[in-house]
Amino acid sequence: PAPAVIANTDGQGLRLRWTPGGPIAGALPEGTIVDVLPQHEVDADGVDWVKVDVLDGRSGWVAAEYVVELR
């Protein structure tokens, strides 16, 4: 997994979803640290989704455009 941060949401945070574009599993405030997993999917609307693990033990899918890898 690659460490990353939720960013560029204008302070609104991001929805964590059970499946790409699917039901909401929770919310991630801007600045949340996540581990990006190798799974990713592009949905019919062209949204690129990545699977992440949150440090609090949750996992799910988020829109890739709001995930900035830490280097």
Buried (B, 14 or more C-beta within 10 A) or exposed (E): EBEBBBEEBEEEBBBBBEEBEEEEBEEBEBEBEBBBBEEEBEBEEEEEBBBBBBEEEEBBBBBBBBBEEEE
